[in-house]
Amino acid sequence: MVGKPREFSFSIKDHVQLGKDLELFDFDAASEVSGSKFYYLKNEAVLLEMGLVNWAVSEVMKRGFTPLTTPEIVRSSVVEKCGFQPRGTNTQVYSIEGSDQCLIGTAEIPVGGIHMDSILAESSLPVKYVAFSHCFRTEAGAAGTATRGLYRVHQFSKVEMFILCRPEESNSFHEELIKIEEDLFSSLGLHFKTMDMATEDLGAPAYRKFDIEAWMPGLGRYGEGACNAKHGYKEYRTMCKFLGLSIELKFHGTNPPFARVQKSLDPHILIVGQISSASNCTDYQSRRLGIRYRPDLSMTPKKGKGSSPPTQFVHTLNATACAVPRMIVCLLENFQQEDGSVVVPEPLRPFMGGLDMISYKYK
């Protein structure tokens, strides 16, 4: 666990109310134009998004990562090879009707495909990318108070880290990615916990995954509540584990399970939400994408004239450097002031034209 939750001496607001008061979002207009779970960013929120992206890319580049922007439409076959289901009733992927293409849900997909069907020289490894893209997700089945506002949306900006490496190095690079995430979030003054996820919480490609859950003060007060069987329960369970509380599941026929927290929560309860993850996919993706490397001849005993060592599959890893909407949620709710303004964390100020405070617009 890193940092401590901020103690508020005043009644706190969630990011939705802060955004309304400070004229940062417009969910209503976006709903009319595009549907639910879309949004307009306005005024300083635009600077905050751009600042977060540039800050994250800049910081990760210092660790030796090559910056990329990626295609945001990819072939369905690439989506599948990366371990995602492009079609089906519960898919999180938007497919383009009448084509074999999809909108990406993460830059991991097009970055994974950049070396598809290729053989890399061992001397070129590791290959490290930091990629910026817009992401699109259907969020099938997601609903409830904890998903309102910017927390769970259909379109968002994200900075993603991706590594291709030799198999024996993937565990150490996994640790490196987690360290980068922790350094980034701690530098902003966030309170968070890094969690080694259970097998049942892993997606198809991941051999091992760590999630980072951060305090989000304004997500709501949860004493008890109903939660969706696929999405909401995991959020409740994670929240209660983080708070040291127990939960009881009650099933009512075909209704989703009902999670009841067994301990009353503080009036100024701080709710935890996922802001990042880091996964070691070993050779799951590389086998499907056909990404291999050829060991250096100097490291392999020769068995005959002109012989070359057999190729091997690389290991792939990915981690989130900055999922912009959830970072905006964290920053607005954690750094709100009693007068309704929000302090901009110092590391972001150079990337926001020196802005240090988001304040009311007086007309």
C-alpha positions as a Markdown table, in Angstrom:
| # | Residue | x | y | z |
|---|---|---|---|---|
| 1 | Met | 0.0 | 0.0 | 0.0 |
| 2 | Val | 1.4 | 3.4 | -1.0 |
| 3 | Gly | 0.5 | 6.7 | 0.7 |
| 4 | Lys | -2.4 | 7.5 | 3.0 |
| 5 | Pro | -6.0 | 8.5 | 2.2 |
| 6 | Arg | -6.6 | 12.2 | 2.6 |
| 7 | Glu | -8.8 | 13.2 | 5.5 |
| 8 | Phe | -11.4 | 15.8 | 4.6 |
| 9 | Ser | -12.7 | 18.4 | 7.0 |
| 10 | Phe | -15.6 | 19.2 | 4.7 |
| 11 | Ser | -18.4 | 17.4 | 2.8 |
| 12 | Ile | -16.8 | 16.0 | -0.3 |
| 13 | Lys | -18.2 | 15.9 | -3.8 |
| 14 | Asp | -17.8 | 13.2 | -6.5 |
| 15 | His | -16.2 | 14.0 | -9.8 |
| 16 | Val | -19.5 | 14.3 | -11.5 |
| 17 | Gln | -20.6 | 17.2 | -9.2 |
| 18 | Leu | -17.1 | 18.7 | -9.3 |
| 19 | Gly | -17.2 | 18.6 | -13.1 |
| 20 | Lys | -20.6 | 20.2 | -13.2 |
| 21 | Asp | -19.7 | 23.0 | -10.8 |
| 22 | Leu | -16.3 | 23.7 | -12.5 |
| 23 | Glu | -17.8 | 23.4 | -16.0 |
| 24 | Leu | -15.4 | 20.5 | -17.0 |
| 25 | Phe | -17.8 | 17.9 | -18.4 |
| 26 | Asp | -21.0 | 17.7 | -20.4 |
| 27 | Phe | -22.6 | 14.3 | -20.1 |
| 28 | Asp | -26.1 | 15.4 | -21.2 |
| 29 | Ala | -25.1 | 16.8 | -24.5 |
| 30 | Ala | -22.9 | 13.8 | -25.2 |
| 31 | Ser | -25.8 | 11.5 | -24.4 |
| 32 | Glu | -28.0 | 13.3 | -27.0 |
| 33 | Val | -25.2 | 13.2 | -29.6 |
| 34 | Ser | -23.8 | 9.7 | -29.0 |
| 35 | Gly | -25.7 | 7.9 | -26.3 |
| 36 | Ser | -25.1 | 7.0 | -22.6 |
| 37 | Lys | -21.5 | 6.6 | -21.3 |
| 38 | Phe | -20.1 | 9.3 | -23.6 |
| 39 | Tyr | -18.9 | 12.7 | -22.5 |
| 40 | Tyr | -17.5 | 16.1 | -23.6 |
| 41 | Leu | -14.5 | 17.4 | -21.8 |
| 42 | Lys | -14.4 | 21.2 | -21.4 |
| 43 | Asn | -12.1 | 24.0 | -20.3 |
| 44 | Glu | -9.4 | 22.8 | -17.9 |
| 45 | Ala | -10.5 | 19.1 | -18.3 |
| 46 | Val | -9.1 | 19.3 | -21.8 |
| 47 | Leu | -5.8 | 20.6 | -20.6 |
| 48 | Leu | -5.8 | 17.9 | -17.9 |
| 49 | Glu | -6.3 | 15.1 | -20.4 |
| 50 | Met | -3.6 | 16.4 | -22.7 |
| 51 | Gly | -1.3 | 17.0 | -19.7 |
| 52 | Leu | -1.8 | 13.5 | -18.4 |
| 53 | Val | -1.0 | 12.0 | -21.8 |
| 54 | Asn | 2.1 | 14.1 | -22.4 |
| 55 | Trp | 3.3 | 13.6 | -18.8 |
| 56 | Ala | 2.9 | 9.8 | -18.9 |
| 57 | Val | 4.5 | 9.4 | -22.3 |
| 58 | Ser | 7.4 | 11.7 | -21.3 |
| 59 | Glu | 8.0 | 9.8 | -18.0 |
| 60 | Val | 7.9 | 6.4 | -19.6 |
| 61 | Met | 10.2 | 7.4 | -22.5 |
| 62 | Lys | 12.8 | 8.2 | -19.8 |
| 63 | Arg | 12.8 | 4.5 | -19.1 |
| 64 | Gly | 13.9 | 3.6 | -22.6 |
| 65 | Phe | 10.5 | 3.1 | -24.3 |
| 66 | Thr | 9.8 | 4.1 | -27.9 |
| 67 | Pro | 6.7 | 6.2 | -28.3 |
| 68 | Leu | 3.9 | 5.2 | -30.7 |
| 69 | Thr | 0.5 | 6.2 | -31.9 |
| 70 | Thr | -1.5 | 3.3 | -33.3 |
| 71 | Pro | -4.3 | 2.5 | -35.7 |
| 72 | Glu | -7.6 | 2.4 | -33.8 |
| 73 | Ile | -9.3 | 0.0 | -36.2 |
| 74 | Val | -7.8 | -3.4 | -36.6 |
| 75 | Arg | -8.7 | -6.7 | -38.1 |
| 76 | Ser | -10.8 | -9.1 | -36.1 |
| 77 | Ser | -8.2 | -11.8 | -36.4 |
| 78 | Val | -5.6 | -9.6 | -34.6 |
| 79 | Val | -8.0 | -9.0 | -31.8 |
| 80 | Glu | -8.6 | -12.7 | -31.4 |
| 81 | Lys | -4.9 | -13.5 | -31.6 |
| 82 | Cys | -4.3 | -11.0 | -28.7 |
| 83 | Gly | -6.8 | -12.9 | -26.6 |
| 84 | Phe | -9.9 | -10.9 | -26.9 |
| 85 | Gln | -13.3 | -12.0 | -28.2 |
| 86 | Pro | -14.4 | -9.6 | -31.0 |
| 87 | Arg | -18.0 | -11.0 | -31.3 |
| 88 | Gly | -20.7 | -12.4 | -29.0 |
| 89 | Thr | -23.4 | -11.2 | -26.7 |
| 90 | Asn | -21.0 | -10.2 | -23.9 |
| 91 | Thr | -18.1 | -8.9 | -26.0 |
| 92 | Gln | -16.4 | -5.7 | -25.0 |
| 93 | Val | -15.3 | -5.1 | -28.6 |
| 94 | Tyr | -17.1 | -2.9 | -31.1 |
| 95 | Ser | -17.1 | -4.7 | -34.5 |
| 96 | Ile | -17.7 | -2.8 | -37.8 |
| 97 | Glu | -20.6 | -4.3 | -39.6 |
| 98 | Gly | -20.0 | -5.7 | -43.0 |
| 99 | Ser | -16.2 | -5.9 | -42.4 |
| 100 | Asp | -13.6 | -8.0 | -40.6 |
| 101 | Gln | -12.5 | -5.0 | -38.6 |
| 102 | Cys | -13.0 | -3.8 | -35.0 |
| 103 | Leu | -12.4 | -0.7 | -32.9 |
| 104 | Ile | -9.6 | -1.3 | -30.4 |
| 105 | Gly | -10.3 | -1.6 | -26.7 |
| 106 | Thr | -6.6 | -1.0 | -25.8 |
| 107 | Ala | -3.4 | -0.1 | -27.7 |
| 108 | Glu | -2.1 | -3.5 | -26.6 |
| 109 | Ile | -3.8 | -5.0 | -29.7 |
| 110 | Pro | -2.3 | -2.9 | -32.5 |
| 111 | Val | 1.1 | -2.8 | -30.7 |
| 112 | Gly | 1.0 | -6.6 | -30.3 |
| 113 | Gly | 0.4 | -6.8 | -34.1 |
| 114 | Ile | 3.2 | -4.5 | -35.2 |
| 115 | His | 5.7 | -7.4 | -35.3 |
| 116 | Met | 3.1 | -10.0 | -36.4 |
| 117 | Asp | 4.6 | -12.9 | -38.4 |
| 118 | Ser | 8.2 | -11.7 | -38.0 |
| 119 | Ile | 11.5 | -13.0 | -36.6 |
| 120 | Leu | 13.4 | -10.6 | -34.4 |
| 121 | Ala | 17.1 | -10.6 | -33.8 |
| 122 | Glu | 17.9 | -11.5 | -30.2 |
| 123 | Ser | 20.1 | -8.5 | -30.1 |
| 124 | Ser | 17.1 | -6.2 | -30.7 |
| 125 | Leu | 15.4 | -7.5 | -27.5 |
| 126 | Pro | 13.8 | -6.3 | -25.4 |
| 127 | Val | 11.6 | -4.1 | -27.5 |
| 128 | Lys | 9.7 | -1.5 | -25.4 |
| 129 | Tyr | 6.9 | 0.7 | -26.6 |
| 130 | Val | 4.8 | 3.3 | -24.9 |
| 131 | Ala | 1.7 | 3.9 | -27.1 |
| 132 | Phe | -1.1 | 6.5 | -27.0 |
| 133 | Ser | -4.5 | 5.6 | -28.4 |
| 134 | His | -8.2 | 6.2 | -28.0 |
| 135 | Cys | -10.0 | 3.0 | -26.7 |
| 136 | Phe | -13.5 | 1.8 | -27.3 |
| 137 | Arg | -15.4 | -0.7 | -25.2 |
| 138 | Thr | -19.1 | -1.8 | -25.1 |
| 139 | Glu | -19.0 | -2.2 | -21.3 |
| 140 | Ala | -21.7 | -4.9 | -21.7 |
| 141 | Gly | -23.4 | -5.6 | -18.4 |
| 142 | Ala | -21.8 | -2.6 | -16.6 |
| 143 | Ala | -24.2 | -0.5 | -14.5 |
| 144 | Gly | -24.7 | 1.0 | -11.1 |
| 145 | Thr | -23.6 | 4.1 | -9.1 |
| 146 | Ala | -20.0 | 3.0 | -9.1 |
| 147 | Thr | -19.9 | 3.2 | -12.9 |
| 148 | Arg | -21.4 | 6.7 | -13.3 |
| 149 | Gly | -19.6 | 9.6 | -14.8 |
| 150 | Leu | -16.1 | 9.0 | -16.2 |
| 151 | Tyr | -15.4 | 5.8 | -14.3 |
| 152 | Arg | -16.8 | 3.4 | -17.0 |
| 153 | Val | -17.2 | 4.9 | -20.5 |
| 154 | His | -17.4 | 3.7 | -24.1 |
| 155 | Gln | -14.5 | 5.9 | -25.4 |
| 156 | Phe | -11.4 | 7.1 | -23.6 |
| 157 | Ser | -7.7 | 8.0 | -24.1 |
| 158 | Lys | -5.0 | 5.7 | -22.7 |
| 159 | Val | -1.2 | 5.4 | -22.6 |
| 160 | Glu | -0.1 | 1.8 | -22.7 |
| 161 | Met | 3.3 | 0.2 | -22.2 |
| 162 | Phe | 4.2 | -3.0 | -24.1 |
| 163 | Ile | 7.3 | -5.1 | -24.0 |
| 164 | Leu | 8.6 | -8.0 | -26.2 |
| 165 | Cys | 11.4 | -9.9 | -24.6 |
| 166 | Arg | 13.2 | -13.2 | -24.2 |
| 167 | Pro | 11.2 | -15.8 | -22.1 |
| 168 | Glu | 13.7 | -15.9 | -19.2 |
| 169 | Glu | 13.4 | -12.1 | -18.8 |
| 170 | Ser | 9.6 | -11.7 | -18.7 |
| 171 | Asn | 9.2 | -12.0 | -14.9 |
| 172 | Ser | 11.8 | -9.2 | -14.3 |
| 173 | Phe | 10.2 | -7.0 | -16.9 |
| 174 | His | 6.9 | -7.6 | -15.3 |
| 175 | Glu | 8.3 | -6.2 | -12.1 |
| 176 | Glu | 9.8 | -3.3 | -14.0 |
| 177 | Leu | 6.3 | -2.4 | -15.4 |
| 178 | Ile | 4.7 | -2.5 | -12.0 |
| 179 | Lys | 7.5 | -0.3 | -10.6 |
| 180 | Ile | 6.9 | 2.3 | -13.3 |
| 181 | Glu | 3.2 | 2.4 | -12.6 |
| 182 | Glu | 3.8 | 2.8 | -8.9 |
| 183 | Asp | 6.3 | 5.5 | -9.5 |
| 184 | Leu | 4.0 | 7.4 | -11.8 |
| 185 | Phe | 1.0 | 7.3 | -9.4 |
| 186 | Ser | 3.0 | 8.0 | -6.2 |
| 187 | Ser | 4.5 | 11.0 | -7.9 |
| 188 | Leu | 1.0 | 12.4 | -8.3 |
| 189 | Gly | 0.3 | 11.9 | -4.6 |
| 190 | Leu | -2.3 | 9.2 | -5.0 |
| 191 | His | -3.1 | 6.6 | -2.3 |
| 192 | Phe | -3.2 | 3.1 | -3.9 |
| 193 | Lys | -2.6 | -0.6 | -3.4 |
| 194 | Thr | -1.0 | -3.1 | -5.8 |
| 195 | Met | -2.9 | -6.4 | -5.9 |
| 196 | Asp | -1.7 | -9.7 | -7.2 |
| 197 | Met | -4.8 | -10.9 | -9.0 |
| 198 | Ala | -6.3 | -14.4 | -8.5 |
| 199 | Thr | -6.5 | -16.8 | -11.4 |
| 200 | Glu | -10.2 | -16.4 | -11.7 |
| 201 | Asp | -9.8 | -12.7 | -12.3 |
| 202 | Leu | -7.3 | -13.1 | -15.2 |
| 203 | Gly | -8.2 | -12.6 | -18.8 |
| 204 | Ala | -7.3 | -15.3 | -21.4 |
| 205 | Pro | -3.9 | -14.0 | -22.4 |
| 206 | Ala | -2.5 | -13.3 | -18.9 |
| 207 | Tyr | -0.2 | -15.7 | -17.0 |
| 208 | Arg | 0.0 | -13.3 | -14.1 |
| 209 | Lys | -1.6 | -9.8 | -13.6 |
| 210 | Phe | -1.3 | -7.1 | -11.0 |
| 211 | Asp | -4.0 | -4.4 | -10.6 |
| 212 | Ile | -3.5 | -1.1 | -9.0 |
| 213 | Glu | -6.5 | 0.2 | -7.0 |
| 214 | Ala | -6.6 | 3.8 | -6.0 |
| 215 | Trp | -8.7 | 5.8 | -3.5 |
| 216 | Met | -11.6 | 7.6 | -5.2 |
| 217 | Pro | -13.4 | 9.6 | -2.4 |
| 218 | Gly | -16.5 | 10.5 | -4.3 |
| 219 | Leu | -17.7 | 7.2 | -5.8 |
| 220 | Gly | -20.3 | 6.9 | -3.1 |
| 221 | Arg | -21.3 | 5.6 | 0.3 |
| 222 | Tyr | -21.7 | 1.8 | 0.2 |
| 223 | Gly | -23.4 | 0.2 | 3.2 |
| 224 | Glu | -25.1 | -2.4 | 1.1 |
| 225 | Gly | -26.3 | -2.7 | -2.4 |
| 226 | Ala | -27.1 | -5.0 | -5.4 |
| 227 | Cys | -24.3 | -5.7 | -7.8 |
| 228 | Asn | -24.1 | -7.2 | -11.3 |
| 229 | Ala | -22.9 | -10.8 | -11.2 |
| 230 | Lys | -20.1 | -10.3 | -13.7 |
| 231 | His | -18.9 | -6.8 | -13.1 |
| 232 | Gly | -20.3 | -5.3 | -9.9 |
| 233 | Tyr | -19.4 | -8.2 | -7.5 |
| 234 | Lys | -15.7 | -8.0 | -8.3 |
| 235 | Glu | -15.8 | -4.3 | -7.6 |
| 236 | Tyr | -17.6 | -4.8 | -4.3 |
| 237 | Arg | -15.2 | -7.7 | -3.3 |
| 238 | Thr | -12.1 | -5.6 | -4.2 |
| 239 | Met | -13.5 | -2.6 | -2.3 |
| 240 | Cys | -14.2 | -4.6 | 0.8 |
| 241 | Lys | -10.9 | -6.5 | 0.7 |
| 242 | Phe | -9.1 | -3.1 | 0.5 |
| 243 | Leu | -11.1 | -1.7 | 3.4 |
| 244 | Gly | -10.7 | -4.9 | 5.5 |
| 245 | Leu | -14.4 | -5.6 | 5.5 |
| 246 | Ser | -16.2 | -8.9 | 4.9 |
| 247 | Ile | -19.2 | -9.3 | 2.5 |
| 248 | Glu | -22.0 | -11.7 | 2.3 |
| 249 | Leu | -23.5 | -12.9 | -1.0 |
| 250 | Lys | -27.2 | -13.5 | -1.2 |
| 251 | Phe | -28.8 | -15.0 | -4.4 |
| 252 | His | -32.4 | -14.3 | -5.3 |
| 253 | Gly | -33.4 | -16.6 | -8.2 |
| 254 | Thr | -32.2 | -15.2 | -11.5 |
| 255 | Asn | -31.3 | -11.8 | -9.9 |
| 256 | Pro | -27.7 | -10.8 | -9.6 |
| 257 | Pro | -26.0 | -11.6 | -6.2 |
| 258 | Phe | -26.6 | -9.1 | -3.4 |
| 259 | Ala | -23.5 | -8.0 | -1.7 |
| 260 | Arg | -24.0 | -6.8 | 1.9 |
| 261 | Val | -21.1 | -5.2 | 3.7 |
| 262 | Gln | -20.9 | -6.5 | 7.3 |
| 263 | Lys | -19.6 | -3.3 | 8.8 |
| 264 | Ser | -20.9 | 0.2 | 8.8 |
| 265 | Leu | -18.7 | 2.6 | 6.7 |
| 266 | Asp | -17.4 | 6.0 | 7.7 |
| 267 | Pro | -19.5 | 8.9 | 6.6 |
| 268 | His | -16.6 | 10.2 | 4.5 |
| 269 | Ile | -16.0 | 6.7 | 3.1 |
| 270 | Leu | -13.2 | 6.6 | 0.4 |
| 271 | Ile | -14.0 | 4.0 | -2.3 |
| 272 | Val | -11.3 | 2.2 | -4.2 |
| 273 | Gly | -11.3 | 1.9 | -8.0 |
| 274 | Gln | -9.0 | 0.2 | -10.5 |
| 275 | Ile | -6.7 | 2.7 | -12.4 |
| 276 | Ser | -4.1 | 0.3 | -13.9 |
| 277 | Ser | -3.0 | -3.2 | -14.5 |
| 278 | Ala | 0.2 | -5.0 | -15.6 |
| 279 | Ser | 0.1 | -8.4 | -17.3 |
| 280 | Asn | 2.7 | -11.0 | -18.2 |
| 281 | Cys | 1.2 | -12.9 | -21.2 |
| 282 | Thr | 4.3 | -15.1 | -21.7 |
| 283 | Asp | 4.0 | -16.7 | -25.2 |
| 284 | Tyr | 0.1 | -16.7 | -25.4 |
| 285 | Gln | 0.0 | -13.8 | -27.8 |
| 286 | Ser | 3.3 | -14.3 | -29.6 |
| 287 | Arg | 2.3 | -17.9 | -30.6 |
| 288 | Arg | -0.9 | -16.7 | -32.1 |
| 289 | Leu | 0.7 | -13.6 | -33.7 |
| 290 | Gly | 3.7 | -15.5 | -34.9 |
| 291 | Ile | 6.3 | -13.3 | -33.2 |
| 292 | Arg | 9.6 | -15.1 | -32.8 |
| 293 | Tyr | 13.3 | -14.3 | -32.2 |
| 294 | Arg | 16.4 | -16.1 | -33.4 |
| 295 | Pro | 19.0 | -16.6 | -30.7 |
| 296 | Asp | 22.5 | -15.2 | -31.5 |
| 297 | Leu | 24.9 | -17.7 | -33.1 |
| 298 | Ser | 27.5 | -16.8 | -30.5 |
| 299 | Met | 25.3 | -18.1 | -27.8 |
| 300 | Thr | 24.4 | -21.4 | -29.5 |
| 301 | Pro | 26.8 | -24.3 | -30.1 |
| 302 | Lys | 27.1 | -25.1 | -33.9 |
| 303 | Lys | 26.0 | -28.6 | -34.9 |
| 304 | Gly | 26.9 | -28.4 | -38.5 |
| 305 | Lys | 28.2 | -26.2 | -41.3 |
| 306 | Gly | 25.8 | -23.3 | -42.0 |
| 307 | Ser | 23.4 | -24.3 | -39.3 |
| 308 | Ser | 21.4 | -21.7 | -37.4 |
| 309 | Pro | 19.7 | -21.9 | -34.0 |
| 310 | Pro | 15.9 | -22.6 | -34.0 |
| 311 | Thr | 13.7 | -19.6 | -33.5 |
| 312 | Gln | 11.8 | -19.2 | -30.2 |
| 313 | Phe | 8.6 | -17.3 | -29.3 |
| 314 | Val | 9.1 | -14.0 | -27.5 |
| 315 | His | 7.2 | -13.2 | -24.3 |
| 316 | Thr | 4.8 | -10.1 | -24.3 |
| 317 | Leu | 3.9 | -7.9 | -21.4 |
| 318 | Asn | 1.6 | -4.9 | -21.2 |
| 319 | Ala | 0.7 | -2.3 | -18.5 |
| 320 | Thr | -1.3 | 0.9 | -18.3 |
| 321 | Ala | 0.7 | 4.0 | -17.7 |
| 322 | Cys | -2.4 | 6.3 | -17.7 |
| 323 | Ala | -6.1 | 5.6 | -18.3 |
| 324 | Val | -7.2 | 9.2 | -18.6 |
| 325 | Pro | -10.8 | 9.2 | -17.4 |
| 326 | Arg | -10.1 | 7.3 | -14.2 |
| 327 | Met | -7.0 | 9.4 | -13.5 |
| 328 | Ile | -9.2 | 12.5 | -13.9 |
| 329 | Val | -11.7 | 10.9 | -11.4 |
| 330 | Cys | -8.8 | 10.3 | -8.9 |
| 331 | Leu | -7.3 | 13.8 | -9.3 |
| 332 | Leu | -10.6 | 15.8 | -9.0 |
| 333 | Glu | -11.9 | 13.8 | -6.0 |
| 334 | Asn | -8.6 | 13.6 | -4.1 |
| 335 | Phe | -7.4 | 17.2 | -4.6 |
| 336 | Gln | -10.7 | 19.0 | -4.2 |
| 337 | Gln | -10.7 | 22.0 | -1.8 |
| 338 | Glu | -13.3 | 23.3 | 0.6 |
| 339 | Asp | -14.2 | 26.2 | -1.8 |
| 340 | Gly | -14.9 | 23.7 | -4.6 |
| 341 | Ser | -11.6 | 24.3 | -6.5 |
| 342 | Val | -9.2 | 21.5 | -7.4 |
| 343 | Val | -5.4 | 21.7 | -7.0 |
| 344 | Val | -3.4 | 20.4 | -10.0 |
| 345 | Pro | -0.6 | 18.0 | -8.9 |
| 346 | Glu | 2.8 | 19.6 | -9.3 |
| 347 | Pro | 4.2 | 17.1 | -11.9 |
| 348 | Leu | 1.4 | 17.9 | -14.3 |
| 349 | Arg | 1.7 | 21.7 | -14.2 |
| 350 | Pro | 4.5 | 22.0 | -16.8 |
| 351 | Phe | 2.3 | 20.0 | -19.2 |
| 352 | Met | -0.8 | 22.2 | -18.5 |
| 353 | Gly | 0.8 | 25.6 | -19.2 |
| 354 | Gly | 1.7 | 26.2 | -15.6 |
| 355 | Leu | -1.9 | 25.8 | -14.4 |
| 356 | Asp | -1.9 | 25.0 | -10.6 |
| 357 | Met | -5.6 | 25.4 | -9.7 |
| 358 | Ile | -9.0 | 24.6 | -11.4 |
| 359 | Ser | -11.4 | 27.2 | -10.1 |
| 360 | Tyr | -15.0 | 28.4 | -10.6 |
| 361 | Lys | -15.7 | 30.4 | -13.8 |
| 362 | Tyr | -17.3 | 33.7 | -12.6 |
| 363 | Lys | -19.5 | 35.3 | -15.2 |
